Amino acid sequence: MSEIVTNDIINYAGTKSDFSKKSSFLGSITRMRFQLLSGMLIAIIAPAIARGQLERFVDQLASYDNSIIGTTLAFLLSFFFFQKITSFPGIRQTQYILPAFAAGYLIVIVLFFFLRLEYSRYQFLASFSMTSAWFFFLFIVSRSSNKIKLAVIPGGQVGLIEDIKFVELTHLKSPNDSVKNIPIVVDMNNALSPEWEKFITERSLAGQSVYHVKQVTESLSGRARVDKMSENKFGSLTPTTVYAPAKFYIDWLGAVTAFVFLLPLLTAVAIAIRLESKGPAIFKQQRMGFRGKPFTIYKFRSMRVQDPNTIDRNSEMTQSDDDRITRVGRFIRKNRIDELPQILNILRGEMSWIGPRPEALKLSQWYDEKLPYYQFRHFVRPGITGWAQVNQGHVTSLEDAEVKLQYDFFYVRNLSLWLDILVFLKTTQVVLTGNGAK
């Protein structure tokens, strides 16, 4: 649902002239139709024309049909990937142009390789390069038009949307206020007067979008609040997407492959930990897992060994500048290498690559007492990385834990292949650069 609302709001920006302060050009480039048609021109027609001007040998002119069909398929596939990945909240679109388009073109090239089809490598390379450059141009130019305007009907929890920085709000004072061509936000759980109900009905019949405030805040912030049990988007507590059962097998196959390729690295890290400080290389701890069942998690030890009698709830909540962290530990934590032994947890069916991070038992029990519906996050397998980790970072207080829980709720309610791909890409960025939420 959040993906649909986000796309609807963004498309509204490109089709309604009063939605935000834009020139006609800036307004047009945000439209999906413009991006698709201009992209096809750049990806298919321009490289084919350029190829005809540059290539002069007969054997280079033999694969025109396959090349045009291939670049068409590659662009459409890439555009689909790009739209799906960037439909989630808080996404800077320029960061995902190259990954999305590289994936689409690579899939078609691999397909052509196995089918033994002839094609022009020049045309594919030119198509990919020109299309990527064009989309970088579009979204860099459109950054100045990212302010979203919304009209707000007073009452209830509409104040939730005021915390979103890139939203410009028009507060309606009465049903007689003129507000056309911008989406209307209202708390539909709040008791409205007959005048406001009539206003909402009339605006809806006129084709103006009207959203529940929780839909909008979830779609634009990537965080979901759950105040009652019926708020799961399917009307049931557990995720019911087709992807949910398939995710287990994808995780398991990925863990087998990763273990084989990463075994030398795992061995080297274990030796480095043992050489620097006394104690085992692997840290074991009881965590709360899938469906509320405790399990033993495996991590590379990044801290000095503690006396078990001194461990309490506060010591289990690691601070960013914790003086217990060793030099090797600081490096492997920064690059998330300390999490790699959890591949064994995935093979045992206790964890997933992506999901809410499992908490220590004492912390989990404390959060459960303090935060409503905390156990909702246990309806999916915990992950090595997750939506909360790539958006928020370390939790050092109960307030941080509540924000993290809202990110976890968003993930559980919007579980999909595309959200997992996005988390994977953001995690890869953190691992390669050392920057970002961890």
C-alpha positions in Angstrom: 0.0 0.0 0.0 2.8 2.5 0.9 4.4 1.9 -2.5 1.1 2.7 -4.3 0.5 5.9 -2.3 4.1 7.1 -2.8 3.9 6.6 -6.6 0.5 8.3 -6.6 1.7 11.3 -4.8 4.8 11.6 -7.0 2.7 11.2 -10.2 0.3 13.9 -8.8 3.3 16.2 -8.7 3.9 15.8 -12.3 0.3 16.1 -13.5 -1.2 18.9 -11.4 0.0 22.4 -12.1 -0.6 23.7 -8.6 0.9 20.8 -6.7 4.3 22.5 -6.3 6.3 25.5 -7.5 7.8 24.2 -10.7 8.3 25.3 -14.3 6.5 23.4 -17.0 9.7 21.6 -17.8 10.5 20.6 -14.3 6.9 19.4 -13.9 7.1 17.3 -17.0 10.3 15.4 -16.2 8.8 14.0 -13.1 6.1 12.2 -15.1 6.6 8.5 -15.6 5.3 8.8 -19.2 7.9 11.4 -20.1 10.7 9.4 -18.5 9.6 6.3 -20.4 9.2 7.8 -23.8 12.4 10.0 -23.6 14.3 7.0 -22.2 13.3 4.8 -25.1 14.4 7.5 -27.5 17.8 7.8 -25.9 18.2 4.0 -25.2 17.1 2.6 -28.6 16.8 5.2 -31.4 19.9 7.3 -30.7 22.4 4.4 -30.4 21.0 2.8 -33.6 21.4 6.0 -35.5 24.9 6.6 -34.1 25.9 3.1 -35.0 24.9 3.5 -38.6 27.0 6.6 -38.8 30.1 5.1 -37.1 30.3 1.5 -38.3 31.5 0.9 -41.8 32.1 -2.9 -42.0 29.6 -5.4 -43.3 30.1 -7.9 -40.5 29.3 -5.1 -38.0 26.0 -4.4 -39.7 24.6 -7.9 -39.5 22.9 -7.8 -36.1 20.7 -4.7 -36.2 17.4 -6.4 -35.4 18.7 -8.4 -32.4 20.4 -5.2 -31.1 17.3 -3.1 -31.3 15.1 -5.8 -29.8 17.7 -6.4 -27.1 18.2 -2.7 -26.1 14.5 -2.2 -26.1 14.0 -5.2 -23.7 17.0 -4.1 -21.6 15.7 -0.5 -21.2 12.1 -1.6 -20.3 13.5 -4.1 -17.8 15.8 -1.5 -16.3 13.1 1.1 -16.1 10.8 -1.4 -14.3 13.6 -2.2 -11.8 14.3 1.5 -11.3 10.7 2.4 -10.6 10.2 -0.5 -8.2 13.3 0.2 -6.2 12.9 4.0 -6.0 9.2 3.8 -5.0 10.1 3.3 -1.4 10.4 6.2 1.1 13.6 8.2 1.6 15.3 7.1 -1.6 17.7 9.4 -3.5 17.0 8.2 -7.0 20.4 9.1 -8.4 22.0 6.5 -6.2 20.1 3.7 -7.9 20.3 4.6 -11.5 23.4 2.6 -12.2 22.5 -0.5 -10.2 19.0 -0.7 -11.7 20.1 -0.1 -15.3 23.2 -2.3 -15.0 21.0 -5.2 -13.8 18.5 -4.8 -16.7 21.2 -4.7 -19.4 23.2 -7.5 -17.8 20.2 -9.8 -17.7 19.5 -9.3 -21.4 23.2 -9.8 -22.4 23.3 -13.1 -20.4 20.1 -14.2 -22.1 21.6 -13.4 -25.6 24.8 -15.3 -24.6 22.9 -18.5 -23.7 20.7 -18.2 -26.8 23.8 -17.6 -28.9 22.2 -14.5 -30.5 24.4 -12.0 -32.4 24.2 -8.4 -31.2 26.2 -5.2 -31.4 28.3 -4.7 -28.2 28.8 -1.1 -29.3 25.0 -0.5 -29.4 24.4 -2.1 -26.0 27.2 -0.1 -24.4 26.1 3.1 -26.1 22.5 2.5 -25.0 23.5 1.8 -21.4 25.8 4.8 -21.2 23.5 7.3 -22.8 20.4 6.1 -20.9 22.2 6.2 -17.5 23.6 9.7 -18.3 20.1 10.9 -19.3 18.4 9.7 -16.1 21.2 11.3 -14.0 20.4 14.5 -15.8 16.7 14.2 -15.3 16.9 13.6 -11.5 19.7 16.1 -10.8 17.7 18.8 -12.5 14.5 17.8 -10.7 16.0 17.9 -7.2 14.8 21.5 -6.8 11.3 20.3 -7.3 11.2 17.7 -4.5 9.0 19.7 -2.2 5.6 18.0 -1.9 2.5 20.1 -1.1 -0.4 18.6 0.8 -3.7 20.0 2.2 -4.5 19.0 5.7 -7.9 18.7 7.3 -7.5 19.5 11.1 -8.1 17.0 13.8 -6.9 13.6 15.0 -3.3 12.7 14.3 -2.6 14.9 11.3 0.3 16.4 13.2 2.3 13.3 12.4 3.0 14.5 8.9 4.6 17.8 10.2 7.8 16.0 11.1 8.5 15.2 7.4 10.9 17.8 6.2 10.3 17.8 2.4 6.5 18.3 2.8 4.8 21.7 2.5 1.4 21.7 4.3 -1.6 23.9 3.7 -3.8 23.7 6.8 -7.5 23.9 5.9 -9.6 26.0 8.3 -13.1 25.2 7.0 -14.8 23.2 4.2 -15.2 26.4 2.3 -11.5 26.8 1.7 -10.5 26.5 -1.9 -8.0 23.7 -2.4 -7.7 22.2 -5.8 -5.1 20.0 -7.6 -3.2 19.0 -4.4 -3.8 15.8 -2.4 -5.8 16.1 0.8 -4.7 14.4 4.0 -7.2 13.5 6.9 -7.2 11.3 9.9 -10.1 9.0 8.9 -10.2 7.5 12.4 -11.1 10.9 13.8 -14.8 11.9 14.1 -15.5 14.4 11.3 -18.3 16.9 11.2 -21.0 16.4 8.4 -19.5 19.5 6.7 -16.1 18.0 6.4 -17.5 14.6 5.3 -19.4 16.3 2.6 -16.2 18.3 1.6 -14.2 15.0 1.3 -16.9 13.3 -0.7 -17.1 16.3 -3.2 -13.4 16.5 -3.6 -13.1 12.7 -4.2 -15.9 12.8 -6.8 -14.0 15.7 -8.5 -10.9 13.4 -8.9 -8.8 14.9 -6.1 -6.9 12.3 -4.0 -7.8 12.0 -0.4 -5.5 10.0 1.9 -5.5 8.7 5.5 -2.7 10.5 7.4 -1.1 7.1 8.4 -0.9 6.1 4.7 0.9 9.3 3.8 3.3 9.3 6.8 4.2 5.7 6.3 4.7 6.2 2.5 6.9 9.3 2.9 8.9 8.4 6.0 9.4 4.6 5.7 8.1 4.1 9.3 4.8 2.6 10.3 2.9 3.1 13.6 0.7 0.3 14.8 -1.9 1.4 17.3 -4.3 -1.5 17.0 -4.2 -5.1 15.8 -6.3 -4.6 12.7 -3.8 -2.2 11.0 -1.9 -4.9 9.0 -2.5 -4.1 5.4 -3.9 -7.6 4.6 -6.3 -7.6 7.6 -4.2 -10.4 9.1 -1.3 -10.4 11.5 1.2 -12.4 9.4 2.6 -11.4 6.0 0.6 -13.2 3.3 2.6 -12.3 0.1 3.8 -15.0 -2.3 7.3 -13.8 -1.7 7.2 -14.7 2.1 7.6 -18.5 1.7 10.0 -18.2 -1.3 12.2 -15.9 0.8 13.3 -18.8 3.0 14.7 -20.9 0.0 16.4 -17.8 -1.5 18.1 -17.1 1.8 19.3 -20.7 2.2 20.7 -21.0 -1.3 22.4 -17.6 -0.8 23.9 -18.7 2.5 25.4 -21.9 1.0 27.0 -19.9 -1.8 28.3 -17.2 0.5 29.8 -19.7 3.0 31.8 -21.4 0.3 33.2 -18.1 -1.1 33.7 -16.4 2.2 35.4 -19.2 4.1 39.0 -17.8 3.6 37.8 -14.4 4.9 36.0 -15.9 7.9 39.2 -17.9 8.8 41.4 -14.8 8.6 39.1 -12.7 10.7 38.9 -15.4 13.4 42.7 -15.6 13.6 43.0 -11.8 13.9 40.5 -11.7 16.8 42.3 -14.4 18.7 45.7 -12.7 18.2 44.5 -9.3 19.5 42.7 -10.3 22.7 41.9 -13.3 24.9 38.7 -15.2 24.4 36.9 -17.1 21.6 36.7 -15.7 18.1 32.9 -16.3 18.0 30.5 -14.5 20.3 27.4 -16.4 21.1 24.2 -14.9 22.7 20.6 -15.8 23.1 18.4 -13.6 21.0 14.6 -13.4 20.4 13.8 -14.9 17.1 11.1 -15.9 14.6 7.6 -16.3 16.2 9.0 -15.3 19.6 11.3 -18.3 20.0 14.8 -17.7 21.5 17.8 -18.9 19.5 21.6 -18.7 19.7 23.1 -16.1 17.4 26.7 -16.2 16.2 28.9 -13.2 15.6 32.6 -12.4 15.5 33.6 -11.1 18.9 34.3 -7.4 18.6 34.6 -6.6 22.3 36.7 -7.7 25.2 35.3 -10.7 27.1 33.1 -9.6 30.0 32.4 -11.3 33.3 28.9 -12.9 32.9 27.9 -11.6 36.3 28.4 -7.9 35.2 26.2 -8.2 32.1 22.8 -6.3 32.5 20.3 -4.7 30.1 22.4 -1.5 29.8 25.6 -3.4 28.9 23.7 -5.3 26.1 22.9 -1.9 24.5 26.2 -1.1 22.7 27.1 2.5 22.4 28.8 3.8 19.2 31.9 4.9 21.2 31.9 1.9 23.6 35.4 1.5 25.1 34.9 -2.2 25.3 35.3 -2.5 21.5 38.7 -3.8 20.3 40.7 -2.4 17.3 39.9 -5.4 15.1 36.3 -5.2 16.5 35.9 -1.6 15.4 37.0 -2.4 11.9 34.8 -5.5 11.5 31.8 -3.6 13.0 32.3 -0.7 10.7 32.2 -3.0 7.7 29.6 -5.4 9.1 32.1 -8.3 8.9 31.2 -9.2 12.5 27.8 -10.3 11.3 29.0 -12.9 8.8 29.0 -15.9 11.1 25.2 -15.5 11.1 25.3 -17.4 7.8 25.2 -20.4 10.1 21.9 -19.1 11.6 20.5 -18.8 8.1 21.4 -22.3 7.2 19.7 -23.5 10.4 16.5 -21.6 9.4 16.7 -19.2 12.4 17.5 -16.1 10.5 17.2 -14.4 7.1 19.7 -12.2 5.2 17.2 -9.3 5.6 14.8 -8.7 8.4 14.4 -7.0 11.8 17.6 -7.3 13.8 17.1 -9.9 16.7 17.5 -8.4 20.2 19.1 -9.9 23.3 16.5 -11.6 25.4 16.6 -9.1 28.3 16.3 -6.2 25.9 13.5 -7.8 24.0 11.5 -8.5 27.2 12.0 -4.9 28.3 11.0 -3.5 24.9 7.9 -5.7 25.0 6.9 -4.2 28.3 7.5 -0.6 27.2 6.5 -0.6 23.5 3.0 -1.5 22.2 2.8 -4.4 19.8 6.6 -4.9 19.9 6.1 -8.7 19.2 4.7 -7.8 15.8 8.3 -7.7 14.5 8.6 -11.4 15.2 6.2 -12.4 12.4 9.2 -12.5 10.0 12.6 -14.1 10.5 15.2 -11.7 12.0 17.9 -10.6 9.6 21.7 -9.9 9.3 20.7 -6.5 8.0 17.4 -4.7 7.7 15.3 -1.7 6.8 15.8 -0.1 10.3 19.6 -0.7 10.1 20.1 1.1 6.8 17.8 4.0 7.8 18.5 4.6 11.5 21.6 3.0 12.9 22.5 2.0 16.5 19.8 2.2 19.2 21.0 3.8 22.4 17.7 4.7 24.2 14.1 3.7 24.5 13.1 6.6 22.1 15.5 5.2 19.5 14.0 1.8 20.0 10.5 3.1 19.3 11.7 4.7 16.0 13.5 1.4 15.1 10.3 -0.5 15.8 8.4 1.7 13.4 10.9 0.9 10.7 10.5 -2.8 11.5 6.7 -2.5 11.3 7.1 -0.9 7.9 9.2 -3.8 6.7 6.8 -6.4 8.0 3.8 -4.7 6.5 5.5 -4.1 3.1 7.6 -7.3 2.8 8.5 -7.8 -0.9 11.4 -8.8 -3.1 11.9 -5.1 -4.1 12.2 -3.9 -0.6 14.8 -6.6 0.1 16.7 -5.6 -3.0 16.7 -2.0 -1.8 18.0 -3.0 1.7 20.7 -5.1 0.0 21.9 -2.2 -2.2 21.9 0.2 0.8 23.8 -2.3 2.9 26.3 -2.8 0.1 26.9 0.9 0.0 27.6 1.0 3.7 30.0 -2.0 3.5 31.9 -0.5 0.5 32.1 3.1 1.7 32.0 2.7 5.5 29.4 5.5 5.5 25.7 5.4 6.4 23.5 3.9 9.0 24.8 0.8 10.7 
